[in-house]
């Protein structure tokens, strides 16, 4: 066999292992509502038995950090105010130094739509050592703690996330019925522009590959993560985990939050959402590029060796199969062409469920190598920006290398 054929065979072996040995990451059946067998045991709403409803329903505070979100707030905040939740609940929105009237608009929307009571807090600029979102979360939790009695659960949700009316009810039902300390859903991101269709489903696919949901949801977990756009957190667990102070420097705050909860002995569940959608648009490649690259190198802990390994791994797993198929067919290297084609077929096959979840055409799975190349370049660009001293930037703030995660994460 040629050298190319050996490399293609190695890539095929990796894909066989990913198909069977990486927590079935490619499946999309970890969703709410759950049956009495536990969260994630059924693939969809249709034909399922909903989680048992608690009684009485616990008090919940919905906490929304918001910085310059006037463009998306009319699409998201009314959905929170309109939650069909049988128990006591309120919304606390933190206007984190906005310059576009975010806080004032939130108050206008509350007056116009009614529903759950809304409080708008304005904490000022973060203290040194805090990322902006976690600084805002700290103040939202402080407002919630002034209530008597205080909330038993906190729903942490981003300002660009829209919730169907039963979203909070289902989250609380799952948490109470299954005694979970953190219930998180990966919001369904927008896929309307051509670049969104190409890049967004792959973003969730790669996340699930890195943090298989089944491994997170097991009684004896093998992975830990959460999706920051929608996290229901037990209040006493947040106190035990020291959140948010214990993760105050984290840029990738959702994974850091999940690890802090796990270290405190909490139980987690993470799945895909049927009731929660992101309304933030990413119409062009530039917006998507910045979304990924701002934290990609932080995910690698600003480690050049991890960067080199990631680039090599992406090249072997995603780029080599189509290259081997084409080169093998052109040169008559049947072994290279066969192994490359088989690896590419497995790759595309594992991507199809995610495309169906996002209501995209299954045949576009064959484009995954090109999308992976984009992610490889975004990751390299993230490292380049870091070494140019720009750090992770978001909403006009830049965070240096010490804003990655807390020690021990």
C-alpha positions as CSV (number, residue, x, y, z in Angstrom):
1,X,0.0,0.0,0.0
2,X,1.1,3.5,-0.7
3,X,1.8,6.1,2.0
4,X,-1.4,7.9,1.0
5,X,-3.4,4.7,1.3
6,X,-2.0,4.1,4.8
7,X,-3.1,7.6,5.9
8,X,-6.5,7.1,4.3
9,X,-6.9,3.8,6.1
10,X,-5.9,5.6,9.4
11,X,-8.6,8.2,8.8
12,X,-11.2,5.5,8.1
13,X,-10.2,3.7,11.3
14,X,-10.7,7.0,13.2
15,X,-14.2,7.4,11.7
16,X,-15.2,3.9,12.6
17,X,-14.2,4.6,16.2
18,X,-16.0,8.0,16.1
19,X,-19.2,6.3,14.8
20,X,-19.2,3.6,17.5
21,X,-17.0,4.8,20.4
22,X,-17.6,8.5,20.9
23,X,-20.9,8.4,22.8
24,X,-23.0,8.2,19.6
25,X,-22.4,12.0,19.4
26,X,-23.9,12.1,16.0
27,X,-27.4,11.2,17.2
28,X,-29.8,14.0,18.0
29,X,-32.2,12.2,20.4
30,X,-31.1,13.9,23.6
31,X,-34.0,16.3,24.0
32,X,-36.8,17.4,26.3
33,X,-39.4,16.4,27.3
34,X,-38.3,13.2,28.9
35,X,-40.2,10.1,29.8
36,X,-40.1,8.5,33.2
37,X,-36.9,6.6,32.1
38,X,-35.0,9.9,32.5
39,X,-34.0,12.9,30.4
40,X,-32.8,12.2,26.9
41,X,-34.3,8.8,26.6
42,X,-36.7,9.8,23.8
43,X,-35.8,11.5,20.5
44,X,-38.6,14.0,20.1
45,X,-41.9,15.4,21.3
46,X,-44.2,13.3,19.2
47,X,-45.6,10.2,20.9
48,X,-43.7,10.8,24.2
49,X,-44.9,10.9,27.7
50,X,-44.1,14.3,29.3
51,X,-42.1,14.6,32.5
52,X,-44.3,14.6,35.6
53,X,-45.3,18.0,36.8
54,X,-44.1,19.1,40.2
55,X,-46.4,20.4,42.8
56,X,-46.1,23.0,44.0
57,X,-44.1,24.6,41.3
58,X,-40.8,26.2,42.5
59,X,-40.0,29.9,42.3
60,X,-37.8,30.8,39.4
61,X,-35.8,33.9,38.4
62,X,-35.0,34.3,34.8
63,X,-31.6,36.1,34.5
64,X,-30.7,37.8,31.2
65,X,-27.3,39.5,30.7
66,X,-27.6,42.0,27.9
67,X,-25.1,44.3,26.2
68,X,-26.1,46.3,23.2
69,X,-29.0,43.9,22.3
70,X,-31.6,46.3,21.1
71,X,-31.7,44.7,17.7
72,X,-32.7,41.2,19.0
73,X,-34.5,42.0,22.2
74,X,-38.0,42.6,20.5
75,X,-37.7,39.0,19.2
76,X,-36.6,37.4,22.4
77,X,-37.8,39.2,25.5
78,X,-41.5,39.0,24.8
79,X,-41.1,35.2,24.7
80,X,-39.7,35.2,28.2
81,X,-42.4,37.5,29.5
82,X,-45.1,35.2,28.0
83,X,-43.9,32.0,29.7
84,X,-46.8,29.7,30.6
85,X,-45.3,28.8,34.0
86,X,-47.7,27.7,36.8
87,X,-45.4,28.9,39.6
88,X,-44.0,32.2,40.7
89,X,-41.4,33.6,38.3
90,X,-39.8,36.9,37.3
91,X,-37.3,38.2,34.7
92,X,-34.2,40.1,35.7
93,X,-32.4,41.7,32.8
94,X,-29.0,43.3,33.4
95,X,-28.1,46.1,31.1
96,X,-24.4,45.6,30.9
97,X,-23.1,49.0,29.8
98,X,-25.2,49.2,26.7
99,X,-25.0,52.2,24.4
100,X,-28.1,51.4,22.2
101,X,-30.8,51.8,24.8
102,X,-31.1,48.1,25.7
103,X,-32.4,48.6,29.2
104,X,-34.9,51.3,28.2
105,X,-36.2,49.1,25.4
106,X,-36.6,46.1,27.8
107,X,-38.8,48.3,30.1
108,X,-40.9,49.4,27.1
109,X,-41.4,45.8,25.9
110,X,-42.5,44.8,29.4
111,X,-45.0,47.6,29.5
112,X,-46.3,46.7,26.1
113,X,-46.5,42.9,26.5
114,X,-47.1,42.4,30.2
115,X,-46.6,38.9,31.5
116,X,-43.9,38.0,34.0
117,X,-42.6,40.9,36.0
118,X,-39.4,42.5,34.8
119,X,-36.6,44.2,36.7
120,X,-33.8,46.0,34.8
121,X,-30.5,46.3,36.6
122,X,-27.5,48.5,35.6
123,X,-24.3,47.4,37.4
124,X,-21.7,49.5,35.7
125,X,-18.4,48.3,34.2
126,X,-16.9,45.0,35.4
127,X,-14.3,44.9,38.2
128,X,-10.9,43.7,37.1
129,X,-10.8,39.9,36.8
130,X,-14.4,39.5,35.7
131,X,-15.7,38.9,32.2
132,X,-18.6,41.0,31.3
133,X,-21.3,38.3,31.1
134,X,-20.4,36.8,34.4
135,X,-20.2,40.3,36.0
136,X,-23.8,40.8,34.7
137,X,-24.8,37.4,36.0
138,X,-23.4,38.3,39.5
139,X,-25.7,41.3,39.7
140,X,-28.7,39.5,38.3
141,X,-28.3,36.9,41.1
142,X,-27.9,39.6,43.7
143,X,-31.2,41.1,42.6
144,X,-32.9,37.7,42.7
145,X,-31.5,37.1,46.2
146,X,-33.3,40.2,47.5
147,X,-36.7,38.5,47.0
148,X,-38.4,36.8,49.9
149,X,-38.6,33.9,49.5
150,X,-35.7,33.6,47.1
151,X,-35.9,31.6,43.9
152,X,-35.2,27.9,44.0
153,X,-34.1,27.8,40.4
154,X,-32.3,30.3,38.1
155,X,-32.8,30.2,34.3
156,X,-29.7,31.7,32.7
157,X,-30.5,32.7,29.2
158,X,-28.9,35.0,26.6
159,X,-30.6,38.1,25.3
160,X,-30.8,36.6,21.8
161,X,-32.7,33.5,22.9
162,X,-36.4,33.1,22.2
163,X,-38.4,30.5,24.2
164,X,-41.6,28.9,23.3
165,X,-44.3,29.4,26.0
166,X,-43.8,25.9,27.6
167,X,-40.0,26.2,27.7
168,X,-39.6,27.1,31.4
169,X,-42.3,24.6,32.4
170,X,-40.4,21.7,30.7
171,X,-37.0,22.7,32.1
172,X,-38.3,22.8,35.6
173,X,-40.3,19.6,35.2
174,X,-37.1,17.8,34.1
175,X,-35.0,19.3,36.9
176,X,-37.5,18.5,39.7
177,X,-38.6,15.1,38.4
178,X,-35.1,13.7,37.8
179,X,-33.4,15.6,40.7
180,X,-31.0,17.5,38.3
181,X,-29.0,20.5,39.5
182,X,-28.4,21.8,36.0
183,X,-30.5,21.3,32.9
184,X,-29.2,22.9,29.7
185,X,-30.4,23.0,26.1
186,X,-28.4,23.9,23.0
187,X,-30.6,26.5,21.4
188,X,-31.4,26.0,17.8
189,X,-29.3,28.6,16.0
190,X,-30.5,30.5,13.0
191,X,-29.9,28.9,9.6
192,X,-31.3,31.3,7.0
193,X,-28.4,32.7,5.0
194,X,-26.2,30.5,2.8
195,X,-23.2,30.8,5.2
196,X,-25.4,30.0,8.2
197,X,-26.6,26.8,6.5
198,X,-23.0,25.8,5.8
199,X,-21.4,26.7,9.1
200,X,-24.0,26.6,11.9
201,X,-25.1,22.9,11.9
202,X,-21.4,22.0,11.9
203,X,-20.8,24.2,14.9
204,X,-23.2,22.1,17.0
205,X,-22.0,18.9,15.4
206,X,-18.4,19.6,16.4
207,X,-19.5,20.6,19.9
208,X,-21.3,17.3,20.3
209,X,-18.3,15.5,19.0
210,X,-16.1,17.2,21.6
211,X,-18.7,16.8,24.4
212,X,-21.0,13.8,23.6
213,X,-24.4,14.6,25.2
214,X,-24.8,10.9,26.3
215,X,-21.6,11.0,28.2
216,X,-22.6,14.1,30.0
217,X,-26.1,12.7,30.9
218,X,-24.9,9.4,32.2
219,X,-25.2,8.5,35.9
220,X,-21.4,8.1,35.8
221,X,-20.5,10.9,33.4
222,X,-17.5,10.8,31.1
223,X,-17.8,14.5,29.9
224,X,-19.0,17.8,31.3
225,X,-20.4,20.8,29.4
226,X,-23.5,23.0,29.1
227,X,-24.9,25.4,26.5
228,X,-24.8,28.9,27.8
229,X,-27.9,30.2,26.0
230,X,-30.3,28.1,28.1
231,X,-29.3,26.8,31.5
232,X,-31.6,26.0,34.4
233,X,-29.6,26.0,37.6
234,X,-30.6,25.0,41.1
235,X,-30.0,28.0,43.4
236,X,-28.5,26.1,46.2
237,X,-26.2,24.3,43.8
238,X,-25.0,27.7,42.5
239,X,-24.1,28.7,46.0
240,X,-22.3,25.4,46.7
241,X,-20.3,25.8,43.5
242,X,-19.4,29.4,44.2
243,X,-21.0,30.6,41.0
244,X,-20.3,33.0,39.4
245,X,-17.3,34.1,41.4
246,X,-15.5,30.7,41.0
247,X,-15.6,31.1,37.2
248,X,-15.4,34.9,36.9
249,X,-12.5,34.9,34.4
250,X,-14.0,32.3,32.1
251,X,-14.5,33.3,28.4
252,X,-16.1,29.9,27.7
253,X,-18.5,30.4,30.6
254,X,-21.0,27.6,29.9
255,X,-18.4,24.8,30.0
256,X,-16.8,26.4,33.1
257,X,-20.2,26.6,34.8
258,X,-20.9,23.0,34.1
259,X,-17.5,21.9,35.5
260,X,-18.0,24.0,38.7
261,X,-21.4,22.4,39.2
262,X,-20.0,18.9,38.6
263,X,-17.1,19.5,41.1
264,X,-19.7,20.5,43.7
265,X,-21.4,17.2,43.3
266,X,-24.3,18.4,41.0
267,X,-26.0,16.3,38.4
268,X,-26.2,17.6,34.8
269,X,-28.2,17.1,31.7
270,X,-27.5,18.6,28.2
271,X,-29.5,18.2,25.1
272,X,-30.8,19.8,21.9
273,X,-33.7,22.2,22.0
274,X,-37.1,21.9,20.5
275,X,-38.5,24.9,22.4
276,X,-35.5,27.4,22.4
277,X,-34.2,29.3,19.4
278,X,-31.4,31.9,18.8
279,X,-32.6,34.9,16.9
280,X,-29.2,36.4,16.4
281,X,-28.4,36.7,12.7
282,X,-25.0,35.7,11.2
283,X,-25.7,36.7,7.5
284,X,-22.1,36.7,6.3
285,X,-19.0,34.6,6.8
286,X,-17.3,37.5,8.6
287,X,-19.9,37.4,11.5
288,X,-19.6,33.6,11.8
289,X,-15.8,33.8,11.6
290,X,-15.7,36.2,14.5
291,X,-18.2,34.2,16.5
292,X,-16.0,31.1,16.3
293,X,-12.5,32.6,16.4
294,X,-13.1,34.8,19.4
295,X,-12.9,31.8,21.7
296,X,-11.4,29.0,19.7
297,X,-7.9,29.4,21.0
298,X,-9.2,29.9,24.5
299,X,-10.8,26.4,24.1
300,X,-7.3,25.1,23.5
301,X,-6.1,27.0,26.6
302,X,-3.8,29.1,24.4
303,X,-1.5,26.1,24.1
304,X,0.6,25.9,20.8
305,X,0.9,22.1,21.2
306,X,-2.9,21.7,21.4
307,X,-3.3,24.0,18.4
308,X,-0.8,21.9,16.4
309,X,-2.6,18.7,17.4
310,X,-6.0,20.1,16.5
311,X,-4.9,21.3,13.1
312,X,-3.3,17.9,12.4
313,X,-6.4,16.1,13.7
314,X,-8.8,18.1,11.6
315,X,-6.6,17.6,8.5
316,X,-6.4,13.8,9.0
317,X,-10.0,13.3,9.9
318,X,-11.8,15.7,7.7
319,X,-9.6,16.9,4.8
320,X,-7.6,13.7,4.0
321,X,-10.6,11.5,3.0
322,X,-11.8,13.5,0.0
323,X,-8.2,14.3,-1.0
324,X,-7.3,10.6,-0.9
325,X,-10.4,9.7,-2.9
326,X,-9.6,12.2,-5.7
327,X,-5.8,11.5,-5.7
328,X,-6.3,7.8,-5.6
329,X,-8.7,7.9,-8.5
330,X,-6.4,10.1,-10.5
331,X,-3.3,8.0,-9.9
332,X,-4.9,4.5,-10.0
333,X,-4.3,4.0,-6.2
334,X,-7.4,1.9,-5.6
335,X,-6.6,1.4,-1.9
336,X,-6.3,5.1,-1.2
337,X,-9.4,5.9,-3.2
338,X,-11.4,3.2,-1.5
339,X,-10.3,4.1,2.1
340,X,-10.8,7.8,1.4
341,X,-14.2,7.3,-0.1
342,X,-15.3,5.1,2.8
343,X,-14.1,7.6,5.4
344,X,-15.8,10.4,3.6
345,X,-19.1,8.4,3.5
346,X,-18.9,7.7,7.2
347,X,-18.2,11.4,7.9
348,X,-21.2,12.5,5.8
349,X,-23.4,9.8,7.3
350,X,-22.8,11.0,10.9
351,X,-23.6,14.6,9.8
352,X,-26.9,13.8,8.3
353,X,-28.9,13.7,11.6
354,X,-27.7,17.2,12.5
355,X,-28.7,18.5,9.1
356,X,-32.1,17.0,9.5
357,X,-32.4,18.6,13.0
358,X,-31.7,21.9,11.3
359,X,-34.1,21.1,8.5
360,X,-31.4,21.2,5.8
361,X,-30.9,19.0,2.8
362,X,-29.1,15.7,3.7
363,X,-27.0,15.7,0.6
364,X,-25.1,18.8,1.8
365,X,-23.3,16.5,4.3
366,X,-20.7,15.9,1.6
367,X,-19.6,19.5,2.1
368,X,-18.5,18.9,5.7
369,X,-14.7,18.7,4.7
370,X,-15.0,22.2,3.3
371,X,-16.7,23.4,6.5
372,X,-14.1,21.7,8.6
373,X,-11.4,23.6,6.6
374,X,-13.1,26.8,7.5
375,X,-13.1,25.9,11.2
376,X,-9.4,25.0,11.0
377,X,-8.7,28.4,9.5
378,X,-10.8,30.1,12.2
379,X,-8.9,28.3,14.9
380,X,-5.6,29.3,13.5
381,X,-6.8,32.9,13.1
382,X,-7.9,32.8,16.8
383,X,-4.3,31.9,17.8
384,X,-2.9,34.6,15.5
385,X,-5.1,37.2,17.1
386,X,-4.1,36.1,20.5
387,X,-0.4,36.4,19.8
388,X,-1.0,39.8,18.3
389,X,-2.3,40.8,21.7
390,X,-5.9,41.1,20.8
391,X,-7.2,38.3,22.9
392,X,-10.9,37.2,22.9
393,X,-13.0,40.1,21.8
394,X,-16.8,40.5,22.2
395,X,-19.1,43.5,22.4
396,X,-16.3,46.0,22.5
397,X,-14.4,44.2,25.3
398,X,-11.1,42.2,24.9
399,X,-10.0,39.5,27.3
400,X,-6.4,38.4,27.8
401,X,-4.9,34.9,28.2
402,X,-5.8,34.7,31.9
403,X,-9.5,34.9,31.0
404,X,-9.8,31.3,29.9
405,X,-11.2,29.2,32.8
406,X,-10.6,28.7,36.4
407,X,-7.8,26.4,37.7
408,X,-8.8,22.8,37.7
409,X,-11.4,23.2,34.9
